[in-house]
Amino acid sequence: ISTQSTNTTTTAETPTVENQAGEPDPTAAQTAAATGTESLEADQPAEQLTFAVIGDYGLAGQQEADVASLVESWNPEFIITVGDNNYPDGKAETIDENIGQYYAEYI
């Protein structure tokens, strides 16, 4: 009687993933291997998207004007606010004075 045994080990290959500079990106490659996905390079570069995230604002004054000027200089597509947008009490009557005069085009 003859017995034959074959051991086969299969390992997943880590794909080669390159960053935008065309250099190997081991972190992205490991992620692709772990998730079973690979990144594909687009035929055309993505368009730039600029946006601002602001919070703890909304009290008319020079500091608010300075921040609004900085944000405006970025020419953002949109602004995300993260809270505390209208001081001191968040009343509807103060929105134009505290927010609108600086960010009306985004409201």
Secondary structure as UniProt FT lines:
FT   TURN            20..21
FT   HELIX           26..35
FT   STRAND          51..54
FT   HELIX           62..73
FT   STRAND          78..81
FT   TURN            87..89
FT   HELIX           92..94
FT   HELIX           96..100
FT   HELIX           101..103
FT   HELIX           104..106
//
